[in-house]
Amino acid sequence: MVCKCVARFLDALLKKIVTNLQVEVENMVRVLHVFANLNLGGAESRIIDVYKKVDRSKVQFDFLILTDDDCYFERQILHLGGRIFRVKHPRLGMYRHLKDLANVLRSNRFHAVHSHTSYYSGLVMAMAWCFGVKYRVSHARNQVFAPGSWKVTAMFLVGRLLCRFFSTSRLAISKPAGLFLFGKNADFDVIPNAFDFESVLPRAGIGFAKGLDSGALKIVMVARFSKVKNHHFALHVLSDLVRNYDENVTLDLIGSGDQEVEIRNLVASLKLENNVRFLGKRDDVKELLCKFHCLILPSFSEGLGVAALEAQAACLPCIVSEGVPAEVDIGMGLCRREPLVIERWVCVLKSLKSFPRVSKSEVDARLRFLGYSLERTSSIYLEKYGIQQ
């Protein structure tokens, strides 16, 4: 008799646990983020930062990517409770791609879809609408694309139109990025590209009061090796400094990419092997920046230029091109936007001692005021996903 009572009690308890778990799963809000891949890029890193901040007992992020390759953030996402869906890249066959995308959207109940893939986001928004996803967010993160052919240009124009028509929210990391993707007459919200600025280590001492005379000017560039990042210009600036002012100036390059071999060859041809270090892809940039005197970002175009924001968070002067949006300057006197003229950049690098000295607390307060906190951005995203907080 006692055994039967215990058995009935355990059975009732098990049913209760299962029921609670089912309710929890049903109440769990799942948001699908769409990226080309999940490697150590700026957009991917920022969303992972946000993912860590949200209440994951109520909201979970899933990720759809266009590659079969293993990616940097995969293990971290799975550990946090997210799922990863892979679909064929459109370049490998549009029919198969659409079929894969449809299967993911049909087989899962996503509360929202958030796409970070430029004009391809238009297709994602349209497909999400077809499968009844109520909240559809397209996010502009750059302001240039390489046309290559009339087909690519046509896809861009169609993608822009689909973004405008099917998105319930249109976001951009800068005004130029939003105008590029959505067009001049489209409504969109510029949302600061939040990052964990408080964890960026500051320079303990500025250490360049003597300029190049100290013989220890250390420059850093954080960017993938691609044409748009303009490493060629950076190396020619360095070459001018080394030849005419100080042979001990160094440039550390952080990143990877398909132009790395070409850049290494240019380093050799300019005889800069003793002045350039290739640090590869790093996940400790926040700890490394404080070891330098200046960051440079001579890109032809940037959606925003997060590397320069991180440099300023480290109280580090930075020089950026005019292809970087003006929003990257946080207004503390640490950022200079210059045309791509070698002499101008050399002049600024020679006069780093004229940059103001600011404290880490001042910079953090400024970034918080400008809306770069993860808490604020997370709140905005959840609102766009239709999630009550």
Backbone torsions as a table, in degrees:
resi	resn	phi	psi	omega
1	MET	NA	-46.8	179.2
2	VAL	-62.1	-40.0	-179.6
3	CYS	-63.6	-38.6	179.3
4	LYS	-66.9	-40.1	178.8
5	CYS	-63.3	-43.8	178.6
6	VAL	-62.7	-41.1	-179.2
7	ALA	-63.5	-43.3	179.4
8	ARG	-64.8	-38.5	178.8
9	PHE	-63.5	-46.5	179.8
10	LEU	-64.1	-38.6	178.5
11	ASP	-64.1	-43.5	178.7
12	ALA	-64.6	-40.9	179.3
13	LEU	-63.3	-42.0	179.5
14	LEU	-62.8	-43.3	179.0
15	LYS	-62.4	-38.4	179.1
16	LYS	-63.5	-43.6	179.6
17	ILE	-62.9	-45.5	179.7
18	VAL	-61.6	-43.3	179.3
19	THR	-61.3	-44.5	178.9
20	ASN	-62.1	-40.3	178.9
21	LEU	-64.9	-40.6	179.0
22	GLN	-63.9	-42.5	177.9
23	VAL	-62.7	-42.2	-179.9
24	GLU	-61.8	-43.1	179.5
25	VAL	-65.1	-40.9	-179.4
26	GLU	-66.2	-34.5	-179.3
27	ASN	-82.9	-11.6	-180.0
28	MET	-68.3	126.0	177.9
29	VAL	-90.3	128.2	179.7
30	ARG	-117.1	129.5	-179.8
31	VAL	-115.0	129.6	-179.9
32	LEU	-97.2	120.1	174.5
33	HIS	-100.5	135.5	-175.9
34	VAL	-113.3	122.8	178.4
35	PHE	-134.1	161.8	172.3
36	ALA	-69.4	-39.9	176.9
37	ASN	-153.8	-178.4	-179.2
38	LEU	-124.1	42.1	177.8
39	ASN	-87.9	-175.9	-170.0
40	LEU	-79.8	63.0	177.5
41	GLY	-100.9	170.3	-177.7
42	GLY	-63.6	-49.0	-178.1
43	ALA	-64.3	-44.5	-179.5
44	GLU	-61.8	-44.4	-179.2
45	SER	-62.1	-40.9	-178.2
46	ARG	-65.7	-40.2	-179.4
47	ILE	-70.0	-35.7	176.1
48	ILE	-63.9	-39.0	176.1
49	ASP	-59.8	-43.9	178.6
50	VAL	-64.9	-42.2	-179.9
51	TYR	-55.3	-40.6	-179.2
52	LYS	-68.6	-23.5	-176.0
53	LYS	-86.5	-29.4	-175.5
54	VAL	-72.5	158.8	176.4
55	ASP	-76.0	100.7	-173.2
56	ARG	-76.5	-5.4	172.3
57	SER	-77.9	-15.0	179.9
58	LYS	-116.4	-31.7	-176.6
59	VAL	-130.0	131.2	175.3
60	GLN	-124.7	141.8	176.2
61	PHE	-99.3	131.3	168.7
62	ASP	-111.1	163.0	-174.3
63	PHE	-134.7	133.6	174.5
64	LEU	-113.6	128.1	-177.3
65	ILE	-128.6	161.1	-173.7
66	LEU	-106.4	34.4	-178.6
67	THR	-147.0	153.4	173.9
68	ASP	-95.7	-4.6	-178.2
69	ASP	-71.4	150.5	171.7
70	ASP	-68.1	139.1	-175.5
71	CYS	-120.8	157.9	-172.6
72	TYR	-58.2	-43.9	-171.0
73	PHE	-89.6	2.5	-173.1
74	GLU	-58.4	-52.5	-177.2
75	ARG	-60.9	-40.2	-179.3
76	GLN	-63.5	-41.4	178.9
77	ILE	-63.8	-46.8	179.9
78	LEU	-62.2	-38.4	178.5
79	HIS	-64.8	-34.9	-179.6
80	LEU	-78.3	-10.8	178.3
81	GLY	106.3	5.3	179.4
82	GLY	-84.3	167.3	176.8
83	ARG	-120.0	155.7	-178.9
84	ILE	-124.7	125.4	178.0
85	PHE	-113.0	135.5	179.0
86	ARG	-112.5	134.5	175.1
87	VAL	-129.6	156.6	178.1
88	LYS	-62.7	139.5	176.9
89	HIS	-66.5	141.3	179.5
90	PRO	-54.6	-30.9	-179.6
91	ARG	-65.6	-21.9	-178.2
92	LEU	-91.5	3.7	178.8
93	GLY	139.0	111.3	-175.2
94	MET	-67.6	-38.8	-179.2
95	TYR	-60.4	-49.4	179.8
96	ARG	-63.6	-38.2	179.1
97	HIS	-62.1	-49.0	-179.2
98	LEU	-62.8	-37.6	178.8
99	LYS	-63.7	-45.6	179.5
100	ASP	-63.5	-44.7	-179.5
101	LEU	-62.8	-42.7	178.8
102	ALA	-62.5	-40.9	-179.9
103	ASN	-61.8	-40.9	179.3
104	VAL	-64.8	-46.1	-177.5
105	LEU	-70.4	-33.2	-179.2
106	ARG	-74.1	-35.2	-171.2
107	SER	-89.0	-4.0	-176.4
108	ASN	-133.9	149.1	-179.9
109	ARG	-99.6	88.8	179.1
110	PHE	-90.6	131.1	177.6
111	HIS	-74.6	-31.5	-179.5
112	ALA	-152.1	154.7	172.9
113	VAL	-124.6	130.1	-177.2
114	HIS	-124.9	110.9	-174.5
115	SER	-106.6	135.2	-175.1
116	HIS	-119.1	30.3	-167.0
117	THR	-118.5	42.2	175.8
118	SER	52.6	-134.6	-172.9
119	TYR	-69.3	-19.3	174.4
120	TYR	-63.2	-22.7	179.0
121	SER	-57.8	-29.1	179.2
122	GLY	-59.2	-44.1	178.4
123	LEU	-64.2	-41.0	179.0
124	VAL	-62.4	-43.8	-179.7
125	MET	-61.9	-42.9	-179.0
126	ALA	-65.4	-43.5	-179.7
127	MET	-66.6	-40.0	178.7
128	ALA	-62.8	-38.6	176.8
129	TRP	-63.7	-42.7	-179.9
130	CYS	-59.7	-34.0	-177.1
131	PHE	-100.6	19.2	168.9
132	GLY	77.5	18.7	175.3
133	VAL	-73.2	121.0	-170.5
134	LYS	-73.5	-38.5	-175.6
135	TYR	-112.4	120.1	-173.6
136	ARG	-130.5	115.6	-172.3
137	VAL	-117.0	121.2	173.0
138	SER	-105.0	140.2	-170.9
139	HIS	-127.5	117.7	179.0
140	ALA	-85.7	122.1	-176.3
141	ARG	-125.2	2.0	174.2
142	ASN	-149.9	173.8	-177.1
143	GLN	-133.5	30.9	178.3
144	VAL	-159.5	152.5	169.4
145	PHE	-146.4	158.2	-179.6
146	ALA	-95.4	104.6	-174.7
147	PRO	-53.6	-55.5	177.6
148	GLY	75.1	-47.3	-179.3
149	SER	-156.8	169.7	179.6
150	TRP	-66.2	-26.6	179.0
151	LYS	-65.6	-42.8	179.7
152	VAL	-65.4	-41.8	177.5
153	THR	-61.1	-41.7	178.7
154	ALA	-64.2	-41.5	178.8
155	MET	-63.1	-38.4	178.1
156	PHE	-62.4	-46.4	-178.2
157	LEU	-65.1	-40.8	177.7
158	VAL	-66.5	-43.8	178.9
159	GLY	-60.1	-42.1	177.4
160	ARG	-59.8	-44.6	-179.4
161	LEU	-63.0	-43.3	179.9
162	LEU	-65.6	-38.1	176.7
163	CYS	-59.9	-44.3	-177.2
164	ARG	-68.2	-33.8	-173.4
165	PHE	-86.2	-39.9	-170.5
166	PHE	-103.1	-10.3	179.7
167	SER	-78.5	136.0	171.5
168	THR	-84.3	-22.7	174.7
169	SER	-142.1	138.5	175.8
170	ARG	-120.0	122.1	-177.0
171	LEU	-118.4	155.2	177.8
172	ALA	-146.9	146.9	178.8
173	ILE	-84.2	-10.8	174.2
174	SER	-158.6	162.7	179.4
175	LYS	-62.9	-45.1	177.3
176	PRO	-58.0	-38.5	178.9
177	ALA	-64.3	-41.7	179.5
178	GLY	-66.3	-42.2	178.3
179	LEU	-64.1	-37.1	-179.9
180	PHE	-63.1	-48.7	-174.0
181	LEU	-82.1	-40.9	-171.5
182	PHE	-100.5	-16.8	179.3
183	GLY	95.6	164.8	-171.8
184	LYS	-66.4	-35.0	-173.7
185	ASN	-97.7	8.0	-177.9
186	ALA	-88.4	148.0	174.3
187	ASP	-86.8	133.3	174.3
188	PHE	-154.9	158.8	179.5
189	ASP	-107.2	128.7	173.8
190	VAL	-85.5	115.4	-178.7
191	ILE	-111.8	119.8	178.2
192	PRO	-52.0	138.0	-177.0
193	ASN	-79.0	82.0	-170.7
194	ALA	-57.9	145.2	174.9
195	PHE	-150.1	166.1	-176.1
196	ASP	-81.1	72.6	-173.4
197	PHE	-67.1	-25.8	-179.0
198	GLU	-67.4	-23.6	-179.0
199	SER	-87.3	-5.1	177.6
200	VAL	-75.3	124.0	-177.7
201	LEU	-74.5	134.9	179.7
202	PRO	-88.4	159.6	171.8
203	ARG	-68.3	127.4	-179.9
204	ALA	-68.3	-38.7	177.7
205	GLY	-141.8	140.1	-174.8
206	ILE	-62.8	-49.8	168.8
207	GLY	72.6	14.6	177.2
208	PHE	-128.2	29.6	-178.8
209	ALA	-60.0	-28.8	-179.8
210	LYS	-90.7	3.1	179.0
211	GLY	61.8	-141.4	-176.5
212	LEU	-71.3	-16.7	-179.3
213	ASP	-62.9	-23.0	179.4
214	SER	-71.3	-17.4	179.2
215	GLY	69.3	22.4	-175.2
216	ALA	-142.0	33.2	179.7
217	LEU	-71.5	122.1	-177.0
218	LYS	-116.3	118.1	-178.2
219	ILE	-111.0	147.7	178.2
220	VAL	-132.9	147.5	173.8
221	MET	-132.6	123.6	-179.7
222	VAL	-110.9	104.8	-177.0
223	ALA	-170.0	147.1	175.9
224	ARG	-68.9	154.6	-179.6
225	PHE	-81.8	90.8	176.4
226	SER	-144.6	160.7	-173.8
227	LYS	-56.8	-40.6	-175.0
228	VAL	-64.4	-23.9	-178.9
229	LYS	-79.6	-17.9	169.8
230	ASN	64.6	49.6	175.6
231	HIS	-63.6	-28.7	-179.9
232	HIS	-57.4	-45.0	179.9
233	PHE	-63.0	-43.1	-179.6
234	ALA	-58.3	-41.7	-178.3
235	LEU	-70.5	-34.0	177.8
236	HIS	-72.4	-32.1	172.5
237	VAL	-63.5	-45.7	178.8
238	LEU	-61.2	-43.3	-179.5
239	SER	-59.2	-41.4	178.6
240	ASP	-63.9	-43.2	178.4
241	LEU	-61.9	-45.1	-177.1
242	VAL	-66.2	-44.2	-176.3
243	ARG	-69.2	-39.4	-169.0
244	ASN	-106.3	-13.8	-173.9
245	TYR	-130.9	-51.1	-174.4
246	ASP	-158.9	119.0	-177.3
247	GLU	-75.0	-6.8	-178.4
248	ASN	-94.0	0.4	177.2
249	VAL	-64.2	138.2	-179.7
250	THR	-125.6	152.5	175.5
251	LEU	-129.8	120.7	175.7
252	ASP	-101.1	129.8	-179.2
253	LEU	-107.8	118.7	180.0
254	ILE	-108.3	122.9	-179.9
255	GLY	142.2	179.2	176.6
256	SER	-145.9	172.6	-180.0
257	GLY	157.6	173.6	-171.8
258	ASP	-74.0	-9.9	178.2
259	GLN	-99.4	8.8	-174.7
260	GLU	-61.6	-42.2	179.6
261	VAL	-61.7	-43.0	179.1
262	GLU	-61.4	-40.8	-179.9
263	ILE	-68.7	-39.4	177.3
264	ARG	-62.2	-39.5	177.8
265	ASN	-64.6	-37.9	178.3
266	LEU	-66.3	-39.3	175.9
267	VAL	-57.0	-43.5	180.0
268	ALA	-66.7	-42.7	-178.1
269	SER	-67.2	-28.8	177.5
270	LEU	-89.0	1.2	179.6
271	LYS	58.2	46.9	-178.2
272	LEU	-112.0	19.2	-176.4
273	GLU	-57.0	-31.5	-179.2
274	ASN	-85.1	-4.3	-175.5
275	ASN	-114.8	-10.6	-176.0
276	VAL	-121.5	133.6	174.0
277	ARG	-120.9	137.1	175.6
278	PHE	-100.5	108.3	-175.6
279	LEU	-91.1	-7.2	178.5
280	GLY	74.1	-169.0	179.0
281	LYS	-77.6	125.3	-175.8
282	ARG	-126.0	146.2	175.1
283	ASP	-108.4	11.2	-179.7
284	ASP	-119.2	31.6	-178.8
285	VAL	-58.7	-36.8	-179.1
286	LYS	-61.1	-27.2	178.2
287	GLU	-90.6	-23.4	-175.0
288	LEU	-84.0	-33.0	-172.2
289	LEU	-56.2	-35.0	-176.3
290	CYS	-66.3	-9.1	-178.7
291	LYS	-89.4	-0.3	-175.7
292	PHE	-114.6	168.8	177.8
293	HIS	-98.2	-25.0	-175.6
294	CYS	-161.5	145.9	171.7
295	LEU	-110.0	139.5	176.0
296	ILE	-119.9	146.4	179.9
297	LEU	-144.5	85.4	-175.2
298	PRO	-90.0	33.3	-174.1
299	SER	-60.6	145.9	171.7
300	PHE	-67.7	-31.9	-179.5
301	SER	-157.9	144.0	175.0
302	GLU	-142.1	147.1	171.8
303	GLY	-67.0	-40.6	175.0
304	LEU	-147.5	-54.4	-177.2
305	GLY	104.1	60.1	-174.9
306	VAL	-61.3	-31.5	179.9
307	ALA	-57.7	-38.3	178.8
308	ALA	-70.2	-33.2	175.4
309	LEU	-65.5	-43.6	179.1
310	GLU	-64.4	-36.1	177.4
311	ALA	-62.6	-44.2	178.7
312	GLN	-65.9	-33.5	176.2
313	ALA	-64.1	-23.9	176.6
314	ALA	-92.1	11.0	-177.8
315	CYS	61.6	32.5	-174.1
316	LEU	-105.6	129.7	173.3
317	PRO	-60.5	146.0	176.0
318	CYS	-140.4	146.7	177.9
319	ILE	-118.8	125.6	-177.9
320	VAL	-127.6	160.3	179.0
321	SER	-80.5	169.5	176.3
322	GLU	-74.7	-5.9	173.5
323	GLY	-79.4	-7.5	176.4
324	VAL	-93.8	128.6	-177.5
325	PRO	-55.7	147.6	-179.0
326	ALA	-60.8	-24.2	-178.6
327	GLU	-61.6	-16.5	-178.0
328	VAL	-69.0	-21.7	179.1
329	ASP	-81.6	116.4	-176.3
330	ILE	-84.6	1.0	173.5
331	GLY	83.9	24.6	178.5
332	MET	-107.3	6.9	179.8
333	GLY	81.2	9.1	-176.4
334	LEU	-93.9	-9.2	-173.7
335	CYS	-120.5	132.0	175.5
336	ARG	-121.2	125.7	174.5
337	ARG	-98.1	123.9	-173.9
338	GLU	-130.2	148.8	172.1
339	PRO	-67.3	159.9	-177.3
340	LEU	-79.2	70.8	177.6
341	VAL	-123.1	117.4	-172.7
342	ILE	-54.5	-44.7	-176.8
343	GLU	-60.7	-36.7	180.0
344	ARG	-65.2	-43.9	-178.5
345	TRP	-68.1	-39.3	177.8
346	VAL	-61.7	-41.8	-179.6
347	CYS	-61.8	-44.0	180.0
348	VAL	-65.8	-41.9	-179.8
349	LEU	-64.5	-32.0	178.5
350	LYS	-74.1	-16.5	-176.0
351	SER	-118.3	34.6	-179.4
352	LEU	-59.7	-26.2	-178.8
353	LYS	-65.6	-13.2	178.7
354	SER	-82.4	-12.1	177.5
355	PHE	-68.7	145.6	-178.8
356	PRO	-70.3	153.5	172.7
357	ARG	-93.1	123.6	179.0
358	VAL	-127.6	154.1	-179.0
359	SER	-90.1	158.8	177.8
360	LYS	-61.0	-39.5	-179.2
361	SER	-64.5	-36.9	178.4
362	GLU	-66.6	-43.9	-179.7
363	VAL	-65.3	-44.9	179.8
364	ASP	-61.3	-41.4	179.1
365	ALA	-63.6	-38.2	179.6
366	ARG	-67.5	-44.4	178.8
367	LEU	-63.4	-37.4	177.4
368	ARG	-65.7	-41.8	179.1
369	PHE	-62.8	-36.6	-178.3
370	LEU	-78.9	-5.4	175.2
371	GLY	94.2	19.7	-177.4
372	TYR	-88.5	7.5	179.7
373	SER	-75.1	144.0	179.8
374	LEU	-65.5	-33.9	-179.8
375	GLU	-61.9	-45.1	-178.1
376	ARG	-66.6	-45.7	-179.7
377	THR	-64.7	-40.7	177.8
378	SER	-58.9	-41.9	179.7
379	SER	-63.2	-41.3	179.1
380	ILE	-65.1	-44.4	179.6
381	TYR	-59.8	-47.3	-178.9
382	LEU	-61.0	-36.3	176.6
383	GLU	-63.3	-43.4	178.9
384	LYS	-66.5	-25.7	177.5
385	TYR	-83.3	-1.6	-179.4
386	GLY	73.3	29.1	-177.7
387	ILE	-104.9	122.4	178.5
388	GLN	-76.8	138.1	-176.9
389	GLN	-104.4	NA	NA
